[in-house]
Amino acid sequence: MTRDLSDVRFLTVAEVADMMRVSTMTVYRMVHAGELPAIRFGRSFRIPESAVVAAIEMPVADVG
Protein backbone atom coordinates (compact mmCIF):
# COMPACT_ATOMS: atom_id res chain seq x y z
CA MET A 1 0.00 0.00 0.00
CA THR A 2 1.58 3.25 -1.12
CA ARG A 3 0.60 6.55 0.32
CA ASP A 4 0.55 9.72 -1.74
CA LEU A 5 2.68 12.26 0.10
CA SER A 6 0.94 15.13 -1.67
CA ASP A 7 -2.03 14.45 0.64
CA VAL A 8 0.09 14.76 3.78
CA ARG A 9 0.57 18.19 5.36
CA PHE A 10 3.83 18.54 7.24
CA LEU A 11 4.30 21.00 10.10
CA THR A 12 7.42 22.55 11.57
CA VAL A 13 8.39 21.99 15.19
CA ALA A 14 7.32 25.57 16.00
CA GLU A 15 3.89 25.04 14.42
CA VAL A 16 3.41 21.79 16.37
CA ALA A 17 4.47 23.49 19.61
CA ASP A 18 1.93 26.24 18.98
CA MET A 19 -0.88 23.75 18.24
CA MET A 20 -0.10 21.67 21.35
CA ARG A 21 0.64 24.73 23.52
CA VAL A 22 4.01 23.38 24.62
CA SER A 23 7.59 24.50 24.08
CA THR A 24 9.59 23.56 21.02
CA MET A 25 11.91 21.55 23.29
CA THR A 26 8.94 19.41 24.37
CA VAL A 27 8.16 18.67 20.71
CA TYR A 28 11.82 17.72 20.09
CA ARG A 29 11.69 15.40 23.12
CA MET A 30 8.50 13.77 21.82
CA VAL A 31 10.10 13.24 18.40
CA HIS A 32 13.27 11.75 19.87
CA ALA A 33 11.26 9.52 22.22
CA GLY A 34 9.22 8.20 19.29
CA GLU A 35 5.96 9.68 20.58
CA LEU A 36 5.59 11.79 17.43
CA PRO A 37 6.71 10.52 14.01
CA ALA A 38 8.87 12.97 12.10
CA ILE A 39 10.91 13.27 8.94
CA ARG A 40 14.26 14.96 9.10
CA PHE A 41 15.21 17.44 6.39
CA GLY A 42 18.81 18.45 6.94
CA ARG A 43 18.86 19.83 10.48
CA SER A 44 15.11 20.39 10.82
CA PHE A 45 12.18 18.08 11.45
CA ARG A 46 8.75 17.99 9.83
CA ILE A 47 5.86 16.27 11.58
CA PRO A 48 2.74 15.03 9.76
CA GLU A 49 -0.31 17.04 10.80
CA SER A 50 -2.33 13.84 11.21
CA ALA A 51 0.12 12.62 13.89
CA VAL A 52 -0.24 15.89 15.80
CA VAL A 53 -4.04 15.71 15.68
CA ALA A 54 -3.92 12.09 16.89
CA ALA A 55 -1.59 13.05 19.76
CA ILE A 56 -3.86 15.94 20.80
CA GLU A 57 -6.98 13.76 20.72
CA MET A 58 -5.34 10.96 22.74
CA PRO A 59 -7.04 10.61 26.13
CA VAL A 60 -5.05 11.85 29.09
CA ALA A 61 -4.47 9.47 31.99
CA ASP A 62 -6.44 10.31 35.12
CA VAL A 63 -3.87 10.92 37.87
CA GLY A 64 -5.08 11.05 41.39
N, CA, C and O atoms as a Maestro MAE file, in Angstrom:
{
 s_m_m2io_version
 :::
 2.0.0
}

f_m_ct {
 s_m_title
 :::
 protein
 m_atom[256] {
  # First column is atom index #
  i_m_mmod_type
  r_m_x_coord
  r_m_y_coord
  r_m_z_coord
  i_m_residue_number
  s_m_chain_name
  s_m_pdb_residue_name
  s_m_pdb_atom_name
  i_m_atomic_number
  :::
  1 25 0.844 -1.185 0.000 1 A "MET " " N  " 7
  2 3 0.000 0.000 0.000 1 A "MET " " CA " 6
  3 2 0.886 1.244 0.000 1 A "MET " " C  " 6
  4 15 1.637 1.478 0.946 1 A "MET " " O  " 8
  5 25 0.795 2.020 -1.043 2 A "THR " " N  " 7
  6 3 1.576 3.245 -1.120 2 A "THR " " CA " 6
  7 2 0.698 4.428 -0.754 2 A "THR " " C  " 6
  8 15 -0.499 4.464 -1.041 2 A "THR " " O  " 8
  9 25 1.320 5.369 -0.127 3 A "ARG " " N  " 7
  10 3 0.596 6.554 0.320 3 A "ARG " " CA " 6
  11 2 1.095 7.758 -0.463 3 A "ARG " " C  " 6
  12 15 2.302 7.957 -0.599 3 A "ARG " " O  " 8
  13 25 0.195 8.539 -0.964 4 A "ASP " " N  " 7
  14 3 0.551 9.718 -1.737 4 A "ASP " " CA " 6
  15 2 0.943 10.842 -0.783 4 A "ASP " " C  " 6
  16 15 0.110 11.342 -0.027 4 A "ASP " " O  " 8
  17 25 2.209 11.234 -0.822 5 A "LEU " " N  " 7
  18 3 2.684 12.264 0.104 5 A "LEU " " CA " 6
  19 2 2.127 13.648 -0.207 5 A "LEU " " C  " 6
  20 15 2.238 14.556 0.618 5 A "LEU " " O  " 8
  21 25 1.534 13.823 -1.379 6 A "SER " " N  " 7
  22 3 0.943 15.132 -1.674 6 A "SER " " CA " 6
  23 2 -0.297 15.375 -0.816 6 A "SER " " C  " 6
  24 15 -0.737 16.516 -0.671 6 A "SER " " O  " 8
  25 25 -0.868 14.294 -0.237 7 A "ASP " " N  " 7
  26 3 -2.034 14.448 0.636 7 A "ASP " " CA " 6
  27 2 -1.646 14.723 2.083 7 A "ASP " " C  " 6
  28 15 -2.503 15.055 2.902 7 A "ASP " " O  " 8
  29 25 -0.365 14.588 2.400 8 A "VAL " " N  " 7
  30 3 0.094 14.761 3.777 8 A "VAL " " CA " 6
  31 2 0.571 16.196 3.968 8 A "VAL " " C  " 6
  32 15 1.340 16.718 3.160 8 A "VAL " " O  " 8
  33 25 0.111 16.825 5.040 9 A "ARG " " N  " 7
  34 3 0.572 18.188 5.365 9 A "ARG " " CA " 6
  35 2 1.590 18.075 6.487 9 A "ARG " " C  " 6
  36 15 1.297 17.527 7.549 9 A "ARG " " O  " 8
  37 25 2.778 18.591 6.249 10 A "PHE " " N  " 7
  38 3 3.835 18.541 7.241 10 A "PHE " " CA " 6
  39 2 3.946 19.875 7.966 10 A "PHE " " C  " 6
  40 15 3.822 20.938 7.358 10 A "PHE " " O  " 8
  41 25 4.182 19.807 9.271 11 A "LEU " " N  " 7
  42 3 4.302 20.996 10.101 11 A "LEU " " CA " 6
  43 2 5.711 21.113 10.662 11 A "LEU " " C  " 6
  44 15 6.400 20.111 10.849 11 A "LEU " " O  " 8
  45 25 6.129 22.336 10.928 12 A "THR " " N  " 7
  46 3 7.418 22.554 11.574 12 A "THR " " CA " 6
  47 2 7.274 22.299 13.070 12 A "THR " " C  " 6
  48 15 6.162 22.207 13.591 12 A "THR " " O  " 8
  49 25 8.393 22.188 13.743 13 A "VAL " " N  " 7
  50 3 8.386 21.994 15.192 13 A "VAL " " CA " 6
  51 2 7.700 23.175 15.874 13 A "VAL " " C  " 6
  52 15 6.943 22.982 16.824 13 A "VAL " " O  " 8
  53 25 7.953 24.377 15.407 14 A "ALA " " N  " 7
  54 3 7.324 25.566 16.005 14 A "ALA " " CA " 6
  55 2 5.810 25.540 15.825 14 A "ALA " " C  " 6
  56 15 5.077 25.896 16.748 14 A "ALA " " O  " 8
  57 25 5.328 25.123 14.650 15 A "GLU " " N  " 7
  58 3 3.892 25.039 14.417 15 A "GLU " " CA " 6
  59 2 3.243 23.998 15.325 15 A "GLU " " C  " 6
  60 15 2.155 24.218 15.858 15 A "GLU " " O  " 8
  61 25 3.927 22.848 15.495 16 A "VAL " " N  " 7
  62 3 3.412 21.795 16.372 16 A "VAL " " CA " 6
  63 2 3.366 22.291 17.814 16 A "VAL " " C  " 6
  64 15 2.383 22.066 18.519 16 A "VAL " " O  " 8
  65 25 4.418 22.959 18.247 17 A "ALA " " N  " 7
  66 3 4.469 23.487 19.612 17 A "ALA " " CA " 6
  67 2 3.320 24.459 19.845 17 A "ALA " " C  " 6
  68 15 2.708 24.452 20.913 17 A "ALA " " O  " 8
  69 25 3.026 25.287 18.864 18 A "ASP " " N  " 7
  70 3 1.927 26.245 18.981 18 A "ASP " " CA " 6
  71 2 0.582 25.522 19.062 18 A "ASP " " C  " 6
  72 15 -0.268 25.889 19.873 18 A "ASP " " O  " 8
  73 25 0.385 24.507 18.235 19 A "MET " " N  " 7
  74 3 -0.876 23.752 18.242 19 A "MET " " CA " 6
  75 2 -1.097 23.026 19.566 19 A "MET " " C  " 6
  76 15 -2.217 22.960 20.073 19 A "MET " " O  " 8
  77 25 0.004 22.476 20.126 20 A "MET " " N  " 7
  78 3 -0.100 21.675 21.347 20 A "MET " " CA " 6
  79 2 0.058 22.527 22.601 20 A "MET " " C  " 6
  80 15 -0.128 22.045 23.718 20 A "MET " " O  " 8
  81 25 0.403 23.795 22.405 21 A "ARG " " N  " 7
  82 3 0.639 24.730 23.516 21 A "ARG " " CA " 6
  83 2 1.713 24.222 24.479 21 A "ARG " " C  " 6
  84 15 1.544 24.209 25.698 21 A "ARG " " O  " 8
  85 25 2.828 23.804 23.869 22 A "VAL " " N  " 7
  86 3 4.006 23.375 24.619 22 A "VAL " " CA " 6
  87 2 5.214 24.078 24.009 22 A "VAL " " C  " 6
  88 15 5.094 24.775 23.001 22 A "VAL " " O  " 8
  89 25 6.371 23.891 24.623 23 A "SER " " N  " 7
  90 3 7.590 24.501 24.082 23 A "SER " " CA " 6
  91 2 8.123 23.674 22.918 23 A "SER " " C  " 6
  92 15 7.764 22.508 22.752 23 A "SER " " O  " 8
  93 25 8.975 24.289 22.124 24 A "THR " " N  " 7
  94 3 9.592 23.556 21.018 24 A "THR " " CA " 6
  95 2 10.454 22.418 21.551 24 A "THR " " C  " 6
  96 15 10.545 21.367 20.917 24 A "THR " " O  " 8
  97 25 11.082 22.608 22.700 25 A "MET " " N  " 7
  98 3 11.910 21.553 23.290 25 A "MET " " CA " 6
  99 2 11.069 20.322 23.628 25 A "MET " " C  " 6
  100 15 11.537 19.193 23.479 25 A "MET " " O  " 8
  101 25 9.836 20.532 24.079 26 A "THR " " N  " 7
  102 3 8.940 19.412 24.372 26 A "THR " " CA " 6
  103 2 8.634 18.634 23.092 26 A "THR " " C  " 6
  104 15 8.589 17.404 23.110 26 A "THR " " O  " 8
  105 25 8.426 19.338 21.993 27 A "VAL " " N  " 7
  106 3 8.162 18.669 20.713 27 A "VAL " " CA " 6
  107 2 9.395 17.865 20.302 27 A "VAL " " C  " 6
  108 15 9.265 16.715 19.883 27 A "VAL " " O  " 8
  109 25 10.593 18.454 20.416 28 A "TYR " " N  " 7
  110 3 11.820 17.716 20.090 28 A "TYR " " CA " 6
  111 2 11.943 16.459 20.950 28 A "TYR " " C  " 6
  112 15 12.325 15.402 20.448 28 A "TYR " " O  " 8
  113 25 11.627 16.564 22.228 29 A "ARG " " N  " 7
  114 3 11.687 15.396 23.116 29 A "ARG " " CA " 6
  115 2 10.708 14.320 22.667 29 A "ARG " " C  " 6
  116 15 11.042 13.135 22.665 29 A "ARG " " O  " 8
  117 25 9.499 14.729 22.287 30 A "MET " " N  " 7
  118 3 8.498 13.771 21.819 30 A "MET " " CA " 6
  119 2 8.953 13.077 20.533 30 A "MET " " C  " 6
  120 15 8.722 11.880 20.358 30 A "MET " " O  " 8
  121 25 9.592 13.819 19.644 31 A "VAL " " N  " 7
  122 3 10.099 13.240 18.398 31 A "VAL " " CA " 6
  123 2 11.205 12.240 18.705 31 A "VAL " " C  " 6
  124 15 11.198 11.124 18.185 31 A "VAL " " O  " 8
  125 25 12.149 12.632 19.543 32 A "HIS " " N  " 7
  126 3 13.274 11.747 19.866 32 A "HIS " " CA " 6
  127 2 12.839 10.523 20.664 32 A "HIS " " C  " 6
  128 15 13.472 9.471 20.576 32 A "HIS " " O  " 8
  129 25 11.766 10.648 21.440 33 A "ALA " " N  " 7
  130 3 11.262 9.515 22.218 33 A "ALA " " CA " 6
  131 2 10.376 8.594 21.377 33 A "ALA " " C  " 6
  132 15 9.986 7.519 21.835 33 A "ALA " " O  " 8
  133 25 10.060 9.009 20.156 34 A "GLY " " N  " 7
  134 3 9.215 8.200 19.294 34 A "GLY " " CA " 6
  135 2 7.731 8.406 19.519 34 A "GLY " " C  " 6
  136 15 6.916 7.667 18.967 34 A "GLY " " O  " 8
  137 25 7.364 9.395 20.318 35 A "GLU " " N  " 7
  138 3 5.956 9.676 20.585 35 A "GLU " " CA " 6
  139 2 5.288 10.400 19.412 35 A "GLU " " C  " 6
  140 15 4.074 10.307 19.230 35 A "GLU " " O  " 8
  141 25 6.077 11.111 18.630 36 A "LEU " " N  " 7
  142 3 5.585 11.787 17.427 36 A "LEU " " CA " 6
  143 2 6.476 11.359 16.261 36 A "LEU " " C  " 6
  144 15 7.697 11.489 16.344 36 A "LEU " " O  " 8
  145 25 5.886 10.852 15.179 37 A "PRO " " N  " 7
  146 3 6.708 10.523 14.014 37 A "PRO " " CA " 6
  147 2 7.164 11.810 13.328 37 A "PRO " " C  " 6
  148 15 6.437 12.803 13.311 37 A "PRO " " O  " 8
  149 25 8.351 11.785 12.774 38 A "ALA " " N  " 7
  150 3 8.866 12.969 12.099 38 A "ALA " " CA " 6
  151 2 9.812 12.562 10.984 38 A "ALA " " C  " 6
  152 15 10.397 11.479 11.001 38 A "ALA " " O  " 8
  153 25 9.948 13.447 10.027 39 A "ILE " " N  " 7
  154 3 10.905 13.273 8.941 39 A "ILE " " CA " 6
  155 2 11.943 14.362 9.095 39 A "ILE " " C  " 6
  156 15 11.616 15.521 9.347 39 A "ILE " " O  " 8
  157 25 13.187 13.982 8.943 40 A "ARG " " N  " 7
  158 3 14.262 14.957 9.101 40 A "ARG " " CA " 6
  159 2 14.703 15.463 7.729 40 A "ARG " " C  " 6
  160 15 15.024 14.680 6.834 40 A "ARG " " O  " 8
  161 25 14.712 16.774 7.586 41 A "PHE " " N  " 7
  162 3 15.209 17.438 6.387 41 A "PHE " " CA " 6
  163 2 16.419 18.260 6.794 41 A "PHE " " C  " 6
  164 15 16.278 19.342 7.363 41 A "PHE " " O  " 8
  165 25 17.596 17.753 6.504 42 A "GLY " " N  " 7
  166 3 18.806 18.452 6.942 42 A "GLY " " CA " 6
  167 2 18.854 18.496 8.454 42 A "GLY " " C  " 6
  168 15 18.929 17.453 9.103 42 A "GLY " " O  " 8
  169 25 18.813 19.678 9.020 43 A "ARG " " N  " 7
  170 3 18.863 19.829 10.477 43 A "ARG " " CA " 6
  171 2 17.495 20.076 11.087 43 A "ARG " " C  " 6
  172 15 17.389 20.235 12.303 43 A "ARG " " O  " 8
  173 25 16.447 20.112 10.278 44 A "SER " " N  " 7
  174 3 15.113 20.388 10.817 44 A "SER " " CA " 6
  175 2 14.200 19.177 10.676 44 A "SER " " C  " 6
  176 15 14.447 18.287 9.863 44 A "SER " " O  " 8
  177 25 13.155 19.159 11.470 45 A "PHE " " N  " 7
  178 3 12.179 18.079 11.451 45 A "PHE " " CA " 6
  179 2 10.862 18.595 10.906 45 A "PHE " " C  " 6
  180 15 10.528 19.770 11.061 45 A "PHE " " O  " 8
  181 25 10.118 17.707 10.265 46 A "ARG " " N  " 7
  182 3 8.751 17.986 9.832 46 A "ARG " " CA " 6
  183 2 7.879 16.854 10.365 46 A "ARG " " C  " 6
  184 15 8.221 15.678 10.245 46 A "ARG " " O  " 8
  185 25 6.757 17.227 10.949 47 A "ILE " " N  " 7
  186 3 5.860 16.269 11.581 47 A "ILE " " CA " 6
  187 2 4.546 16.266 10.804 47 A "ILE " " C  " 6
  188 15 3.998 17.330 10.514 47 A "ILE " " O  " 8
  189 25 4.032 15.075 10.462 48 A "PRO " " N  " 7
  190 3 2.742 15.028 9.760 48 A "PRO " " CA " 6
  191 2 1.620 15.595 10.636 48 A "PRO " " C  " 6
  192 15 1.532 15.275 11.822 48 A "PRO " " O  " 8
  193 25 0.780 16.422 10.056 49 A "GLU " " N  " 7
  194 3 -0.308 17.044 10.805 49 A "GLU " " CA " 6
  195 2 -1.233 15.992 11.412 49 A "GLU " " C  " 6
  196 15 -1.745 16.180 12.515 49 A "GLU " " O  " 8
  197 25 -1.448 14.889 10.700 50 A "SER " " N  " 7
  198 3 -2.334 13.837 11.212 50 A "SER " " CA " 6
  199 2 -1.799 13.235 12.513 50 A "SER " " C  " 6
  200 15 -2.580 12.852 13.384 50 A "SER " " O  " 8
  201 25 -0.463 13.149 12.652 51 A "ALA " " N  " 7
  202 3 0.124 12.625 13.886 51 A "ALA " " CA " 6
  203 2 -0.076 13.590 15.042 51 A "ALA " " C  " 6
  204 15 -0.269 13.167 16.182 51 A "ALA " " O  " 8
  205 25 -0.032 14.878 14.755 52 A "VAL " " N  " 7
  206 3 -0.240 15.892 15.798 52 A "VAL " " CA " 6
  207 2 -1.690 15.859 16.271 52 A "VAL " " C  " 6
  208 15 -1.959 15.910 17.471 52 A "VAL " " O  " 8
  209 25 -2.618 15.774 15.326 53 A "VAL " " N  " 7
  210 3 -4.039 15.713 15.679 53 A "VAL " " CA " 6
  211 2 -4.314 14.468 16.522 53 A "VAL " " C  " 6
  212 15 -5.051 14.532 17.506 53 A "VAL " " O  " 8
  213 25 -3.723 13.335 16.136 54 A "ALA " " N  " 7
  214 3 -3.917 12.093 16.888 54 A "ALA " " CA " 6
  215 2 -3.352 12.228 18.308 54 A "ALA " " C  " 6
  216 15 -3.960 11.744 19.263 54 A "ALA " " O  " 8
  217 25 -2.198 12.878 18.450 55 A "ALA " " N  " 7
  218 3 -1.591 13.051 19.765 55 A "ALA " " CA " 6
  219 2 -2.438 13.977 20.641 55 A "ALA " " C  " 6
  220 15 -2.558 13.755 21.846 55 A "ALA " " O  " 8
  221 25 -3.023 15.008 20.038 56 A "ILE " " N  " 7
  222 3 -3.857 15.937 20.802 56 A "ILE " " CA " 6
  223 2 -5.148 15.259 21.261 56 A "ILE " " C  " 6
  224 15 -5.623 15.501 22.371 56 A "ILE " " O  " 8
  225 25 -5.704 14.420 20.411 57 A "GLU " " N  " 7
  226 3 -6.975 13.758 20.715 57 A "GLU " " CA " 6
  227 2 -6.819 12.547 21.632 57 A "GLU " " C  " 6
  228 15 -7.813 12.000 22.110 57 A "GLU " " O  " 8
  229 25 -5.571 12.123 21.882 58 A "MET " " N  " 7
  230 3 -5.340 10.962 22.741 58 A "MET " " CA " 6
  231 2 -5.823 11.262 24.163 58 A "MET " " C  " 6
  232 15 -5.511 12.322 24.705 58 A "MET " " O  " 8
  233 25 -6.574 10.349 24.769 59 A "PRO " " N  " 7
  234 3 -7.043 10.610 26.126 59 A "PRO " " CA " 6
  235 2 -5.896 10.731 27.130 59 A "PRO " " C  " 6
  236 15 -4.888 10.032 27.032 59 A "PRO " " O  " 8
  237 25 -6.069 11.612 28.073 60 A "VAL " " N  " 7
  238 3 -5.050 11.853 29.091 60 A "VAL " " CA " 6
  239 2 -5.344 10.941 30.284 60 A "VAL " " C  " 6
  240 15 -6.497 10.782 30.684 60 A "VAL " " O  " 8
  241 25 -4.300 10.351 30.840 61 A "ALA " " N  " 7
  242 3 -4.475 9.469 31.986 61 A "ALA " " CA " 6
  243 2 -4.992 10.262 33.196 61 A "ALA " " C  " 6
  244 15 -4.570 11.394 33.433 61 A "ALA " " O  " 8
  245 25 -5.879 9.670 33.930 62 A "ASP " " N  " 7
  246 3 -6.438 10.307 35.118 62 A "ASP " " CA " 6
  247 2 -5.506 10.032 36.290 62 A "ASP " " C  " 6
  248 15 -5.419 8.897 36.760 62 A "ASP " " O  " 8
  249 25 -4.812 11.055 36.764 63 A "VAL " " N  " 7
  250 3 -3.873 10.916 37.875 63 A "VAL " " CA " 6
  251 2 -4.568 11.405 39.133 63 A "VAL " " C  " 6
  252 15 -5.113 12.508 39.180 63 A "VAL " " O  " 8
  253 25 -4.536 10.573 40.131 64 A "GLY " " N  " 7
  254 3 -5.084 11.051 41.390 64 A "GLY " " CA " 6
  255 2 -6.026 10.141 41.948 64 A "GLY " " C  " 6
  256 15 -6.580 10.403 43.016 64 A "GLY " " O  " 8
  :::
 }
 m_bond[255] {
  # First column is bond index #
  i_m_from
  i_m_to
  i_m_order
  :::
  1 1 2 1
  2 2 3 1
  3 3 4 2
  4 3 5 1
  5 5 6 1
  6 6 7 1
  7 7 8 2
  8 7 9 1
  9 9 10 1
  10 10 11 1
  11 11 12 2
  12 11 13 1
  13 13 14 1
  14 14 15 1
  15 15 16 2
  16 15 17 1
  17 17 18 1
  18 18 19 1
  19 19 20 2
  20 19 21 1
  21 21 22 1
  22 22 23 1
  23 23 24 2
  24 23 25 1
  25 25 26 1
  26 26 27 1
  27 27 28 2
  28 27 29 1
  29 29 30 1
  30 30 31 1
  31 31 32 2
  32 31 33 1
  33 33 34 1
  34 34 35 1
  35 35 36 2
  36 35 37 1
  37 37 38 1
  38 38 39 1
  39 39 40 2
  40 39 41 1
  41 41 42 1
  42 42 43 1
  43 43 44 2
  44 43 45 1
  45 45 46 1
  46 46 47 1
  47 47 48 2
  48 47 49 1
  49 49 50 1
  50 50 51 1
  51 51 52 2
  52 51 53 1
  53 53 54 1
  54 54 55 1
  55 55 56 2
  56 55 57 1
  57 57 58 1
  58 58 59 1
  59 59 60 2
  60 59 61 1
  61 61 62 1
  62 62 63 1
  63 63 64 2
  64 63 65 1
  65 65 66 1
  66 66 67 1
  67 67 68 2
  68 67 69 1
  69 69 70 1
  70 70 71 1
  71 71 72 2
  72 71 73 1
  73 73 74 1
  74 74 75 1
  75 75 76 2
  76 75 77 1
  77 77 78 1
  78 78 79 1
  79 79 80 2
  80 79 81 1
  81 81 82 1
  82 82 83 1
  83 83 84 2
  84 83 85 1
  85 85 86 1
  86 86 87 1
  87 87 88 2
  88 87 89 1
  89 89 90 1
  90 90 91 1
  91 91 92 2
  92 91 93 1
  93 93 94 1
  94 94 95 1
  95 95 96 2
  96 95 97 1
  97 97 98 1
  98 98 99 1
  99 99 100 2
  100 99 101 1
  101 101 102 1
  102 102 103 1
  103 103 104 2
  104 103 105 1
  105 105 106 1
  106 106 107 1
  107 107 108 2
  108 107 109 1
  109 109 110 1
  110 110 111 1
  111 111 112 2
  112 111 113 1
  113 113 114 1
  114 114 115 1
  115 115 116 2
  116 115 117 1
  117 117 118 1
  118 118 119 1
  119 119 120 2
  120 119 121 1
  121 121 122 1
  122 122 123 1
  123 123 124 2
  124 123 125 1
  125 125 126 1
  126 126 127 1
  127 127 128 2
  128 127 129 1
  129 129 130 1
  130 130 131 1
  131 131 132 2
  132 131 133 1
  133 133 134 1
  134 134 135 1
  135 135 136 2
  136 135 137 1
  137 137 138 1
  138 138 139 1
  139 139 140 2
  140 139 141 1
  141 141 142 1
  142 142 143 1
  143 143 144 2
  144 143 145 1
  145 145 146 1
  146 146 147 1
  147 147 148 2
  148 147 149 1
  149 149 150 1
  150 150 151 1
  151 151 152 2
  152 151 153 1
  153 153 154 1
  154 154 155 1
  155 155 156 2
  156 155 157 1
  157 157 158 1
  158 158 159 1
  159 159 160 2
  160 159 161 1
  161 161 162 1
  162 162 163 1
  163 163 164 2
  164 163 165 1
  165 165 166 1
  166 166 167 1
  167 167 168 2
  168 167 169 1
  169 169 170 1
  170 170 171 1
  171 171 172 2
  172 171 173 1
  173 173 174 1
  174 174 175 1
  175 175 176 2
  176 175 177 1
  177 177 178 1
  178 178 179 1
  179 179 180 2
  180 179 181 1
  181 181 182 1
  182 182 183 1
  183 183 184 2
  184 183 185 1
  185 185 186 1
  186 186 187 1
  187 187 188 2
  188 187 189 1
  189 189 190 1
  190 190 191 1
  191 191 192 2
  192 191 193 1
  193 193 194 1
  194 194 195 1
  195 195 196 2
  196 195 197 1
  197 197 198 1
  198 198 199 1
  199 199 200 2
  200 199 201 1
  201 201 202 1
  202 202 203 1
  203 203 204 2
  204 203 205 1
  205 205 206 1
  206 206 207 1
  207 207 208 2
  208 207 209 1
  209 209 210 1
  210 210 211 1
  211 211 212 2
  212 211 213 1
  213 213 214 1
  214 214 215 1
  215 215 216 2
  216 215 217 1
  217 217 218 1
  218 218 219 1
  219 219 220 2
  220 219 221 1
  221 221 222 1
  222 222 223 1
  223 223 224 2
  224 223 225 1
  225 225 226 1
  226 226 227 1
  227 227 228 2
  228 227 229 1
  229 229 230 1
  230 230 231 1
  231 231 232 2
  232 231 233 1
  233 233 234 1
  234 234 235 1
  235 235 236 2
  236 235 237 1
  237 237 238 1
  238 238 239 1
  239 239 240 2
  240 239 241 1
  241 241 242 1
  242 242 243 1
  243 243 244 2
  244 243 245 1
  245 245 246 1
  246 246 247 1
  247 247 248 2
  248 247 249 1
  249 249 250 1
  250 250 251 1
  251 251 252 2
  252 251 253 1
  253 253 254 1
  254 254 255 1
  255 255 256 2
  :::
 }
}
